[in-house]
Amino acid sequence: MPISSPSWSRTPISMPNACASMRAREWVRNRRIHFADMTRPGALPGLFHDIGLRLELIFILIWHGQPALRAGKCTSFAFMTGFSMRSMFLAGAALGALLPAAAFAQTETGAEPAARSGDVLYVYGLRNSYREDDSRSVTRTDTPIEEIPQSVYIITRDVIDDQAMSGMDELVRYVPGVTMEQGEGHRDAPVFRGNQTTSDFFVDGMRDDLQYLRDLYNVERVDVIKGAAALVFGRGTGGGAINRVSKPADGRDVRALSVTLGSEGQRRVSGDFGTALSPDFGFRLNAVLEDSGSFRDDVEIERRGLAPAVRFDISDRTRLEIFGEYFSDDRTVDRGVPSQNGRPWPGSTRSFFGNPDASYSEIEVATLRGVLSHELSDTLSFRGSVSFGDYDKFYQNTYPGGPVDPVAGTVSISSYNSGTTRQNLLAQADLIWEPVLAGMQHTILIGLEAGRQESVNTRINGPAAVFSITDRGRTYTPNLNLPLARDNSNDLDFAAVLIQDQIALTNTLTAVAGVRFDRFDLSYTDRIPGQSDYARTDEFVSPRAGLIWEVTPGVSLYGGWSRASLPQS
């Protein structure tokens, strides 16, 4: 079975000019150029807090010769200008992408009669871009969403673009049961149904667990899994996991440029370029550059990212994909305002508490990942991935160490800094067998994982000092010559094996069962004089079982049970 490429659907639609309008939407989705995009949600205070301004200029030139049943060929040209307010006019903007194309659509005159109301036309185009039918994130196999015994929300690229999302905090607004904590102003800190985490992040199924603020410029979609997911991802994931799926070098011609200008000094440019250099070789490059402010005084954000990707179709059954990324994020660390009498301080939300010049975060991330896929037969396939990541992060913050004293008119300011360097070398191998056994279709997965993480951590705690509410600690100078409160290095070696079976018991009843075994070997070196080193080994088993009943096509009921563990190491 050759490795498949994105397919086109053939859907009957009973409406005149459906051909033109569907092709118009498809062209807009794949080839639009944003000269200005909507501002980041939350940038405007007060009444307009969640309203961003978006200007879109779209040039469309469509010609195609796909035959439509009893309708001849249709040729259309459209020039459109859209002006929309975020959320409030989103539906109007979508409608505006349809009407002009339909208005300019013309049907050729000839021997064949023109389409009439009620005629069935066959339209060729991609399916609704807000919806994904399959996910590999939950089972490590390409599985229809309705056959997964777990809650998974998929945020597609078009949703990310249409809502002008740039970070995880904006993305999880559209995922019920998942919220984002402040993360001290320098890291993603999602909460899955009450379970807080800073490490359950993955890229194409590979662990991305350093604490930082991730960008969405180079992702095709984001899968948010709720509930224990240790069978697939390993340690942690007790509340859930977030898996970013990278934009592939699939050979499509992509030319996209987005420029975002917003209130509070927001300035952001991102680009997406893709092409097929030959029938067997695809290339894609994504980039982002941001220099923005914030609604908070004296807060600055600088981001830079470059993510190339290539794909080699070695044969009809073998494919090699390589993904690289360099990403940096430098920003002022904003810890927010203090409390007063059990409520947020009643002064201006623009006020920065602490010294903004002494509150900053710097991170550099460099990753390289290779994925090899091979079809051994029509029912047996192999997929292997190797990933290397190099992380270097340092942050320092000055922040309110307690509530405002309304009588004295003072506030206490504290500080600390912390540095982390980490190198990850990770490997995965999956063998997927899809036999028919005892009259039932099976999808059997046997997976292996191994990896090594090397980390160095340091921390210095600064002294607390009291300042007037007028000063708010802006003159505070942290003492960087204090002794190290933390200085250690640790090496973690881990390995895992898992097996899973997805069984189609009947046409409407599917069972999923699997188990995973993990082993962790940690060595810890405390470099502070007089402290002890230690080493330990942890092992645990992560089972999973689920049953799915398809009530009607597209609607399923399921029950699932799974267990996740976090080793003490």
C-alpha positions in Angstrom: 0.0 0.0 0.0 1.7 3.2 -1.1 2.0 6.0 1.4 -1.0 8.2 0.9 -1.0 12.0 0.2 -3.8 14.4 1.1 -6.9 13.3 -0.7 -9.8 15.2 -2.3 -13.4 14.5 -1.3 -16.3 14.1 -3.7 -19.4 15.5 -2.1 -22.8 16.1 -3.7 -24.2 19.6 -3.2 -27.5 20.7 -4.4 -27.0 24.4 -5.2 -26.1 26.5 -8.2 -22.6 27.8 -8.4 -21.4 25.5 -5.7 -18.4 24.7 -7.8 -17.2 28.3 -7.7 -17.9 29.0 -4.1 -16.2 25.8 -2.8 -13.2 26.4 -5.0 -13.1 30.0 -3.7 -13.0 28.9 -0.1 -10.3 26.3 -0.9 -8.2 28.9 -2.7 -8.6 31.4 0.2 -7.7 28.8 2.7 -4.5 27.7 1.0 -3.2 30.9 -0.7 -4.3 33.9 1.2 -1.9 36.7 2.1 -2.5 38.6 5.3 -1.2 42.2 5.0 -2.4 42.9 8.5 -3.9 40.4 11.0 -6.0 40.8 14.1 -4.3 41.9 17.3 -3.7 39.5 20.1 -6.9 38.8 22.1 -6.8 40.7 25.4 -4.5 43.5 24.2 -7.2 46.1 24.5 -8.4 47.0 28.0 -11.8 47.7 29.4 -14.8 47.4 27.1 -12.6 46.3 24.1 -10.5 43.8 26.1 -11.3 40.9 23.8 -11.8 42.7 20.5 -9.0 42.8 18.0 -8.9 44.6 14.8 -8.3 42.6 11.6 -7.7 43.9 8.1 -7.5 41.3 5.4 -6.7 41.9 1.7 -7.3 38.9 -0.5 -6.6 38.5 -4.2 -8.2 35.5 -5.8 -7.9 34.3 -9.4 -9.5 30.9 -9.9 -9.6 28.8 -13.0 -10.4 25.1 -13.1 -11.8 22.5 -15.4 -13.3 20.0 -12.9 -16.5 18.8 -14.6 -19.7 19.2 -12.5 -22.6 16.9 -13.3 -24.9 18.5 -15.8 -23.3 21.9 -15.2 -20.4 22.2 -17.6 -17.3 24.0 -16.5 -17.3 27.0 -14.3 -14.8 29.8 -14.4 -14.8 32.5 -11.7 -12.8 35.6 -10.8 -13.1 37.4 -7.5 -11.5 40.4 -5.9 -12.4 40.7 -2.2 -11.6 43.0 0.6 -12.6 42.0 4.1 -12.7 44.1 7.2 -13.8 42.3 10.4 -13.8 42.6 14.2 -12.6 39.6 16.1 -15.3 37.3 17.3 -18.1 39.8 16.7 -17.8 39.7 12.9 -16.2 36.3 12.4 -19.3 34.8 10.8 -19.6 37.8 8.6 -16.0 37.4 7.4 -16.7 33.8 6.5 -19.8 34.7 4.5 -17.8 37.4 2.7 -15.4 34.7 1.4 -18.4 33.0 -0.3 -20.6 35.7 -1.8 -18.1 37.4 -4.2 -17.1 34.2 -5.8 -20.7 33.1 -6.2 -21.5 36.6 -7.7 -18.8 36.4 -10.3 -19.3 32.7 -11.1 -20.4 32.1 -14.7 -21.4 28.9 -16.4 -20.2 28.3 -19.9 -22.8 28.3 -22.6 -22.9 25.3 -25.0 -24.7 22.1 -25.7 -25.1 21.2 -22.1 -27.9 23.0 -20.3 -27.2 25.3 -17.3 -27.6 23.9 -13.8 -31.1 24.4 -12.4 -32.2 24.7 -8.8 -32.4 21.1 -7.3 -29.8 19.6 -9.6 -27.1 17.6 -7.9 -23.6 18.9 -8.5 -20.4 17.0 -7.6 -17.9 19.4 -6.1 -14.2 18.6 -5.6 -12.5 20.2 -2.6 -11.0 19.7 0.8 -13.3 19.1 3.7 -14.2 21.7 6.4 -10.8 22.9 7.6 -12.0 23.4 11.1 -12.6 19.7 11.5 -10.2 16.8 11.7 -11.5 13.3 11.4 -8.4 11.3 12.6 -5.7 11.6 15.2 -2.5 9.8 15.9 -1.8 11.5 19.2 -4.0 9.3 21.4 -3.3 5.8 20.0 -0.1 6.3 17.9 -2.1 5.0 15.0 -4.3 6.9 12.5 -7.6 6.5 14.3 -11.0 8.1 13.6 -11.9 10.5 16.4 -15.2 8.6 17.1 -13.1 5.4 17.8 -11.0 6.9 20.6 -12.1 6.2 24.1 -10.8 9.5 25.4 -11.5 13.2 25.1 -9.4 14.9 22.5 -9.8 18.4 21.1 -8.1 19.3 17.8 -7.3 22.9 17.0 -6.6 23.1 13.3 -4.3 25.6 11.4 -7.3 27.5 10.0 -8.7 28.0 13.5 -5.3 29.2 14.7 -5.0 31.7 11.7 -8.6 32.9 11.9 -8.3 33.6 15.6 -4.8 35.0 15.3 -3.4 32.7 17.9 0.3 32.9 18.7 0.6 31.0 22.0 -0.8 28.2 24.1 -2.6 30.6 26.4 -4.8 31.7 23.5 -5.3 28.2 22.1 -6.6 26.6 25.3 -9.4 29.2 25.5 -11.2 26.9 22.9 -10.7 23.7 24.9 -13.3 23.1 27.6 -11.8 21.8 30.9 -8.4 23.2 30.2 -7.2 26.6 31.4 -3.8 28.3 31.6 -2.2 29.7 34.7 0.2 32.6 34.8 3.3 30.4 34.8 5.2 33.3 36.5 5.2 35.1 33.2 7.8 32.9 31.5 6.3 29.4 31.0 3.2 27.6 29.8 1.3 26.2 32.8 -2.0 24.5 31.6 -4.4 23.0 34.1 -6.3 19.9 32.9 -9.5 19.4 34.9 -7.7 20.7 38.0 -4.3 19.0 37.3 -1.6 21.6 36.8 1.5 20.7 34.7 4.4 22.5 33.0 6.0 19.4 31.3 3.3 17.5 29.5 4.1 19.0 26.1 5.1 17.1 23.0 6.0 17.8 19.3 4.9 15.1 16.9 4.7 12.7 19.9 8.2 13.5 21.1 8.7 15.0 24.6 9.2 18.8 24.8 9.3 19.3 28.6 11.5 22.4 29.3 9.5 25.2 30.8 9.0 28.0 28.3 6.3 29.9 26.3 5.7 28.0 23.0 4.7 29.6 19.7 2.3 28.3 17.1 3.9 29.6 13.9 5.1 26.2 12.6 2.3 23.9 13.7 -0.3 22.3 11.4 -2.6 21.5 14.3 -2.6 21.0 18.1 -4.1 18.0 19.8 -5.2 18.5 23.4 -5.8 15.2 25.2 -7.7 15.2 28.4 -7.2 12.4 30.9 -4.4 10.1 31.7 -2.3 9.4 28.5 0.7 7.5 29.8 0.3 4.5 27.4 1.2 6.8 24.5 3.4 9.5 26.2 4.9 7.8 29.2 5.6 9.5 32.5 3.3 12.2 33.8 0.3 13.1 31.7 -2.0 12.5 34.7 -4.4 15.3 33.7 -3.7 15.2 30.0 -1.2 16.3 27.3 -0.7 18.8 24.5 0.8 17.5 21.3 1.9 20.0 18.6 1.8 18.5 15.0 4.4 20.2 12.8 3.6 21.6 9.3 4.8 18.9 6.9 6.8 19.4 3.7 4.0 17.7 1.7 5.0 19.2 -1.6 2.1 21.7 -1.8 2.8 25.1 -3.1 2.5 27.4 -0.1 3.1 31.2 -0.1 1.8 32.9 3.0 2.8 36.1 4.7 1.1 37.4 7.9 1.8 40.8 9.4 0.1 41.6 12.7 0.0 45.2 14.0 -2.0 45.8 17.2 -2.5 48.0 20.1 0.1 48.2 22.9 2.9 48.0 20.4 2.2 44.6 18.9 4.3 43.9 15.8 4.6 40.4 14.4 5.6 38.9 11.0 5.3 35.3 10.1 5.9 33.5 6.8 5.2 30.0 5.4 6.8 28.9 2.2 6.5 25.4 0.7 7.1 23.7 -2.6 8.0 20.4 -4.3 11.5 20.6 -5.7 10.8 17.3 -7.4 8.1 14.7 -7.4 9.9 12.9 -4.6 11.3 15.8 -2.6 9.3 18.4 -0.7 10.6 21.5 1.2 8.9 23.9 3.6 10.1 26.8 5.7 8.3 28.6 8.4 9.6 31.7 10.2 8.4 34.3 12.8 9.7 37.6 14.0 8.0 39.5 16.8 8.8 42.7 18.7 5.8 43.6 20.9 4.7 45.3 24.0 1.9 44.6 26.5 -1.0 46.2 28.2 1.4 46.3 31.2 3.8 49.2 31.4 7.5 48.5 30.5 6.9 44.9 29.3 8.6 43.9 26.1 8.5 40.7 24.0 10.9 39.6 21.3 10.6 36.3 19.5 12.5 34.7 16.6 11.8 31.4 15.0 13.0 29.4 12.0 11.6 26.0 11.2 12.7 24.2 8.0 11.3 20.8 7.0 12.0 18.4 4.1 10.4 15.2 2.9 12.0 12.4 0.8 9.8 9.8 -0.9 12.5 7.2 -1.1 10.0 4.8 -2.8 6.3 4.2 -3.0 6.5 2.5 0.4 9.3 4.5 2.2 9.3 8.1 3.3 11.9 10.1 5.3 10.9 13.4 6.9 13.3 15.8 8.7 12.2 18.7 10.9 14.4 21.4 12.4 13.8 24.5 14.5 15.6 27.3 16.1 13.4 29.4 18.4 14.3 32.2 20.9 12.0 34.1 23.3 13.3 37.2 25.2 10.8 39.0 27.4 10.1 41.0 30.5 8.8 38.7 33.2 5.4 40.0 34.3 4.2 38.5 37.6 1.1 40.7 37.8 -0.3 42.9 40.6 -0.5 42.0 44.3 -3.6 41.5 46.4 -5.1 43.9 48.9 -7.6 42.8 51.5 -8.1 39.5 49.8 -8.8 41.0 46.4 -6.6 42.3 43.5 -5.0 45.6 44.2 -7.5 48.3 43.1 -5.0 50.5 41.3 -4.3 50.5 37.5 -3.8 47.1 35.9 -1.1 48.7 33.8 1.2 49.2 36.8 4.3 47.0 36.9 5.4 45.8 40.4 9.1 45.2 40.8 12.0 46.4 38.6 11.2 45.7 34.9 14.9 46.0 34.0 15.7 43.2 36.5 12.8 41.0 35.5 13.5 39.1 32.3 13.5 35.7 30.6 15.8 34.4 27.9 15.5 31.0 26.2 17.0 29.4 23.1 15.7 26.1 21.7 17.3 24.2 18.9 15.8 20.9 17.8 16.3 18.3 15.0 14.0 15.4 14.3 13.8 12.6 11.8 10.9 10.3 11.0 11.2 7.2 8.8 8.0 5.5 7.6 8.0 2.2 5.7 5.1 0.0 4.5 6.4 -3.6 4.9 3.2 -5.0 3.4 -0.5 -4.0 2.9 -1.1 -4.8 6.6 2.3 -4.2 8.3 4.1 -0.8 8.6 7.0 0.6 10.6 7.5 4.2 11.8 10.7 5.3 13.7 11.6 8.7 15.1 14.7 10.2 16.5 14.9 13.7 18.1 17.6 15.8 19.5 16.9 19.0 21.5 19.2 21.6 23.0 17.6 24.0 25.5 19.2 27.0 27.3 17.0 29.1 29.6 17.7 31.8 32.2 15.1 34.0 33.9 15.1 36.5 36.8 12.1 38.2 38.3 11.2 40.8 40.9 7.7 40.5 42.1 5.3 41.3 45.0 6.2 39.0 47.9 3.0 39.7 49.8 -0.2 41.8 49.8 -0.3 45.6 49.8 -0.5 47.2 53.3 -3.3 49.7 52.7 -2.6 51.5 56.0 1.2 52.0 55.5 0.8 52.2 51.7 3.7 49.7 51.2 4.4 46.5 49.4 7.1 43.9 49.8 9.2 43.0 46.8 11.1 39.7 46.5 13.3 38.2 43.7 15.2 35.2 42.5 16.8 33.9 39.3 17.2 30.5 37.8 19.0 28.9 34.9 18.5 25.5 33.2 20.4 23.9 30.3 19.1 20.6 29.0 19.9 18.2 26.1 17.4 15.6 25.1 18.1 12.6 22.9 14.9 10.6 22.2 14.0 7.6 20.0 10.7 5.9 19.2 9.9 2.8 17.1 6.4 1.6 16.2 5.4 -1.6 14.4 1.7 -1.5 13.3 0.0 -4.7 12.1 -3.6 -4.6 10.8 -4.7 -8.2 10.4 -8.2 -9.8 10.4 -8.2 -12.4 13.2 -11.2 -14.5 14.1 -13.3 -12.5 11.7 -12.5 -9.2 13.4 -10.3 -6.3 12.2 -7.3 -5.6 14.5 -4.8 -2.7 14.7 -2.0 -4.0 16.8 0.8 -1.6 17.9 4.1 -2.7 19.4 6.2 0.3 20.4 9.7 0.9 21.9 11.1 4.1 23.4 14.5 5.0 24.7 16.1 8.3 25.6 18.5 10.3 27.7 18.2 13.7 29.3 21.1 15.7 30.7 20.2 18.8 32.8 22.0 21.5 34.8 20.0 23.7 37.2 21.0 26.8 39.3 19.1 29.3 41.4 19.9 32.4 43.5 17.3 33.9 46.0 17.3 37.6 46.5 16.4 39.5 49.7 13.0 41.0 50.2 12.6 44.8 50.6 9.6 47.1 51.4 8.7 49.9 49.0 6.0 52.5 48.9 3.0 51.8 46.7 4.0 54.8 44.6 7.4 53.3 43.8 6.1 49.7 43.6 9.7 48.4 43.8 10.9 50.0 40.5 14.2 51.0 42.2 14.7 47.5 43.7 18.1 46.0 42.8 18.4 42.2 43.4 21.7 41.0 44.9 23.2 38.6 42.4 26.3 37.9 44.6 24.4 35.8 47.1 25.3 32.1 47.5 23.6 29.6 45.1 20.5 28.2 46.6 20.5 25.4 44.0 23.4 24.1 41.8 22.9 20.5 40.5 23.2 18.3 37.4 21.2 15.2 36.7 21.3 12.5 34.0 18.1 10.5 33.2 18.1 7.3 31.1 14.8 5.8 30.3 13.3 3.0 28.2 9.8 1.8 27.6 7.9 -0.9 25.7 4.2 -0.9 25.0 1.6 -3.0 23.2 -1.9 -2.0 22.2 -4.8 -3.6 20.2 -7.7 -1.8 18.6 -10.4 -4.4 17.8 -13.5 -3.9 15.7 -15.8 -6.3 17.5 -18.7 -5.4 15.3 -19.5 -2.7 12.8 -20.5 -0.4 15.6 -18.5 -1.7 18.6 -14.8 -1.2 19.1 -12.5 -2.2 21.9 -9.1 -0.7 22.8 -6.7 -2.3 25.2 -3.0 -1.8 26.0 -0.2 -1.8 28.5 3.1 0.0 28.8 6.2 -0.6 31.0 8.6 2.2 31.8 12.0 2.2 33.6 13.9 5.3 34.7 17.5 5.5 36.0 18.4 8.9 37.5 21.8 10.1 38.8 21.8 13.4 40.7 24.9 15.4 41.5 24.6 18.3 44.0 27.4 20.7 43.4 26.9 22.8 46.5 29.6 21.8 49.1 28.4 19.6 51.9 25.3 18.2 50.0 24.8 14.6 49.0 24.5 13.0 45.6 22.1 10.2 44.9 20.8 7.8 42.3 17.6 5.8 42.0 15.6 3.6 39.7 11.8 3.8 39.1 9.6 1.3 37.3 5.9 1.4 36.6 3.2 -0.1 34.5 0.5 2.0 32.6 -2.5 0.0 31.5 -5.4 1.2 29.4 -8.8 -0.1 28.3 -11.8 1.3 26.5 -15.0 0.4 24.7 -16.6 2.6 22.0 -20.2 2.2 20.6 -21.0 4.0 17.4 -24.7 5.0 18.0 -25.0 6.6 14.6 -22.4 7.6 12.0 -20.3 10.4 13.6 -21.8 9.9 17.1 -20.2 7.5 19.6 -20.5 6.6 23.3 -17.4 5.4 25.0 -16.1 4.3 28.4 -12.4 4.3 29.2 -10.0 3.5 32.0 -6.3 4.4 32.1 -3.5 5.0 34.7 -0.6 7.4 34.7 2.4 7.6 37.0 5.1 10.2 37.8 8.3 8.7 39.1 9.9 10.3 42.2 13.0 10.7 40.1 
